[in-house]
Amino acid sequence: MNATVDLTGKVTLITGATGGVGRAVATAFHTAGARLALVSRSHDRLENLAAKVGLDDTGCILREADLRDPAQAERLVAETVSCFGRLDIVLNLIGSWEAGRLATTSDERWQDVLATNLHSVFYVMRAAAVHLPDDGVILNIGGELPIEGRGGQLAYAVAKSGVITLTKSAALELKERGIRVNALLPKNVDTPLNRTLRPNGDASLWVQPEQVANVLLFLASPAAAAITGALIPLDGRE
Ligand SMILES: NC(=O)c1ccc[n+]([C@@H]2O[C@H](COP(=O)([O-])OP(=O)(O)OC[C@H]3O[C@@H](n4cnc5c(N)ncnc54)[C@H](OP(=O)(O)O)[C@@H]3O)[C@@H](O)[C@H]2O)c1
C-alpha cells in the first residue's frame, strides 16, 4: 500500500500501460490497492508487465486493443465494466512520440500520429464517461507546452495540444457530475526510449516515471477533489 494514497478497490483503466511511464504507474496504482485493467497492443508485453508487478487474475485484467480504432476502445471499456462491475479511474498514458516537419509529414504519418496521441484519448474518454461514478477521475498526459508550437515534431505537438483542449473541455462538461479531468505536462521522463533518443542528455535532471506516478496517485485520490481542468507541468530539474 502506498503510504499516503489508498485506492483500495478502485477500478483503474490504464492505457499505455506497457510504456516507460505506464509500467511505473501500473506498479504504483497496484501498490495503492487499485484493481487494474491494463491495455496495450501486445499480449506479451502485458504478460511481462503483470509478472514484473506481481499482478494476478483476481485484481487485474490484461487487454489487447489498438486504440486508434473507436470500436476497440468501446469494447475495452465494456469488458472492463463487465469484469469488475464498475470503472472509477481512467489513466490515458497512450502515446507515441514522432519527429516530422511540415514539408515532410505524409498524410499517413499525420493521421497516425493524431490517431495514436489524440483520437485514442477521445475514444476512451467518450466510452468511459458514461460509466464513471460521481467521483470518477480521468487523467491524461499532454506534453511540455505544445500550445507554443514545436518545430520538428509538428503532428505530435498538434496532437498534444488537442489533448490539452480535450482535457479542459471535458472537465467543464463533466464538472456537474463531479467527475474530474486533469492532465500532466511532463518534460523529458527518464524512460528507456528517452535514454536511447538522447544518449548525451543528463537523465539525472529528467522526471522519473515514479514521480509521474506519484502525481497521478494524488490526482486520483479524494485529496484532489477540488482539482479539475488543471494542466500540471512536471519539469523535473531541467
Ligand atoms: N517519455 C517522455 O519524456 C514524455 C514526455 C512528455 C509526455 N509523454 C507522454 O506520456 C505518455 C507515456 O509516455 P511513455 O514514454 O511511457 O511512452 P512509450 O514508452 O512510447 O509507451 C507508449 C504506450 O502507448 C501504447 N500504445 C501506442 N500506440 C498504441 C495503440 N495504437 N493502441 C494501444 N496502445 C498503444 C504502447 O503500447 P504497445 O506498444 O505495447 O501497444 C505503450 O504502452 C505518452 O502519452 C507520451 O506522449 C512522455
The ligand as a Tripos MOL2 file, in Angstrom:
@<TRIPOS>MOLECULE
LIG
   48    52     1     0     0
SMALL
NO_CHARGES

@<TRIPOS>ATOM
      1 N1          8.5780    9.9770  -22.0490 N.am      1 LIG1
      2 C1          8.5480   11.3090  -22.0570 C.2       1 LIG1
      3 O1          9.5810   12.0030  -21.9440 O.2       1 LIG1
      4 C2          7.2430   12.0290  -22.1950 C.ar      1 LIG1
      5 C3          7.2210   13.4420  -22.0950 C.ar      1 LIG1
      6 C4          6.0030   14.1020  -22.2360 C.ar      1 LIG1
      7 C5          4.8400   13.3650  -22.4570 C.ar      1 LIG1
      8 N2          4.9050   11.9970  -22.5590 N.ar      1 LIG1
      9 C6          3.6710   11.2660  -22.7830 C.3       1 LIG1
     10 O2          3.4870   10.3640  -21.7030 O.3       1 LIG1
     11 C7          2.8120    9.1950  -22.1710 C.3       1 LIG1
     12 C8          3.6410    7.9640  -21.8200 C.3       1 LIG1
     13 O3          4.9340    8.1080  -22.4270 O.3       1 LIG1
     14 P1          5.9460    6.8880  -22.4880 P.3       1 LIG1
     15 O4          7.2960    7.4570  -22.5210 O.co2     1 LIG1
     16 O5          5.5810    5.8650  -21.4710 O.co2     1 LIG1
     17 O6          5.5940    6.2950  -23.9410 O.3       1 LIG1
     18 P2          6.0330    4.8710  -24.5560 P.3       1 LIG1
     19 O7          7.0930    4.2460  -23.7340 O.co2     1 LIG1
     20 O8          6.2760    5.1270  -26.0050 O.co2     1 LIG1
     21 O9          4.7070    3.9980  -24.3720 O.3       1 LIG1
     22 C9          3.6070    4.2220  -25.1750 C.3       1 LIG1
     23 C10         2.4690    3.3150  -24.7360 C.3       1 LIG1
     24 O10         1.3530    3.5430  -25.6180 O.3       1 LIG1
     25 C11         0.9070    2.2830  -26.1210 C.3       1 LIG1
     26 N3          0.3860    2.4470  -27.4710 N.ar      1 LIG1
     27 C12         0.9950    3.0790  -28.5130 C.ar      1 LIG1
     28 N4          0.1980    3.0200  -29.5980 N.ar      1 LIG1
     29 C13        -0.9170    2.3510  -29.2170 C.ar      1 LIG1
     30 C14        -2.1180    1.9810  -29.8880 C.ar      1 LIG1
     31 N5         -2.3310    2.2830  -31.1950 N.pl3     1 LIG1
     32 N6         -3.0750    1.3050  -29.2000 N.ar      1 LIG1
     33 C15        -2.8800    0.9830  -27.9050 C.ar      1 LIG1
     34 N7         -1.7690    1.3130  -27.2150 N.ar      1 LIG1
     35 C16        -0.7960    1.9780  -27.8640 C.ar      1 LIG1
     36 C17         2.1470    1.4140  -26.1020 C.3       1 LIG1
     37 O11         1.7450    0.0710  -26.0280 O.3       1 LIG1
     38 P3          2.1640   -1.0720  -27.0910 P.3       1 LIG1
     39 O12         3.2860   -0.5260  -27.9600 O.co2     1 LIG1
     40 O13         2.5680   -2.2040  -26.2170 O.co2     1 LIG1
     41 O14         0.9090   -1.2880  -27.8490 O.co2     1 LIG1
     42 C18         2.8070    1.8390  -24.8050 C.3       1 LIG1
     43 O15         2.1940    1.1620  -23.7260 O.3       1 LIG1
     44 C19         2.6130    9.4040  -23.6690 C.3       1 LIG1
     45 O16         1.3560    9.9820  -23.9100 O.3       1 LIG1
     46 C20         3.6920   10.4040  -24.0280 C.3       1 LIG1
     47 O17         3.3810   11.1390  -25.1840 O.3       1 LIG1
     48 C21         6.0770   11.3220  -22.4140 C.ar      1 LIG1
@<TRIPOS>BOND
     1     1     2 1
     2     2     3 2
     3     2     4 1
     4     4     5 ar
     5     4    48 ar
     6     5     6 ar
     7     6     7 ar
     8     7     8 ar
     9     8     9 1
    10     8    48 ar
    11     9    10 1
    12     9    46 1
    13    10    11 1
    14    11    12 1
    15    11    44 1
    16    12    13 1
    17    13    14 1
    18    14    15 2
    19    14    16 1
    20    14    17 1
    21    17    18 1
    22    18    19 2
    23    18    20 1
    24    18    21 1
    25    21    22 1
    26    22    23 1
    27    23    24 1
    28    23    42 1
    29    24    25 1
    30    25    26 1
    31    25    36 1
    32    26    27 ar
    33    26    35 ar
    34    27    28 ar
    35    28    29 ar
    36    29    30 ar
    37    29    35 ar
    38    30    31 1
    39    30    32 ar
    40    32    33 ar
    41    33    34 ar
    42    34    35 ar
    43    36    37 1
    44    36    42 1
    45    37    38 1
    46    38    39 2
    47    38    40 1
    48    38    41 1
    49    42    43 1
    50    44    45 1
    51    44    46 1
    52    46    47 1
@<TRIPOS>SUBSTRUCTURE
     1 LIG1         1 GROUP 0 **** ****
